[in-house]
Each structure stands twice: as C-alpha cells, then as structure tokens.
Amino acid sequence: MSIIFYHSEGQEKAALESRRVEADSSGKTIRTEIVPFSNFFLAEDYHQKFYLQGEPVLFNEYKAIYPEISQLIRSTAAARINGYLGNNGSFESLKDTIDSLGLSQAGNEKLLQIGSRL
C-alpha cells in the first residue's frame, strides 16, 4: 500500500494534483493515500538497507565500517548503494560516484559487476 505524507498545504496540493494527473493518464484509480505527516518511525533493523543486505560481500564491508546498525542507517554511502542495488540510478552515475562510497577494490568490482546490469 502506498501513502504520501505532506508537511504543508502546498505539498498536499502537489500530491493531490500528481495523483489526479496519473489517474487521468492511466485511466486507473490511484489509491495512494495522501495524509498529513504526524510521526516518523524507523522500520525494523532487518528492513534497513534491504537491497544492500541481499549482497553479502557489500553488506559485510559496510558492517565493518559501521558496526552499529544506527550508523549504517545514517550512512549516505550505504543509502546510495542500496539505491543502485534497487535499480535506482544509472550505471554511468554509479561509475562517477563509486570511488566516494568507501568500498574496497573487491567491493568496487562487485558493485560494478552488479551495476553493469542497470
């Protein structure tokens, strides 16, 4: 189930308009809820960096860098890799940023191997 949380009237209007445009273009009912933000709760640890956890070579490198799960959750580099592994981003973008992600040479090679399928 999808949901959009908004913080302001402007965000609410934008979300409603986006939902309407998508419904009109697809001819389908869009059931995404649009509600005001109230509280934020982190998902359970096993949901964090879901795609990254599915690649043990890469995940183990980040576990060594960030031994506390709270550190891993806050890691921008881990978030980027998780995004690439979830098919968000291009292979060109990955190649441009790979040296800033803190992986070993083996980790970089593994990520490039996976990323070449993007």
Protein Blocks (a to p, Z undefined) as FASTA:
>chain_A
ZZdddfbfklmmmmmmmmmmmmmmnopacfbdcdddfbdcdddfklgokllmmmmklmmm
mmmmmmpfklmmmpmklmmmmmmmnopacfklmmmmmmmnopafklmmmmmmmmmmZZ
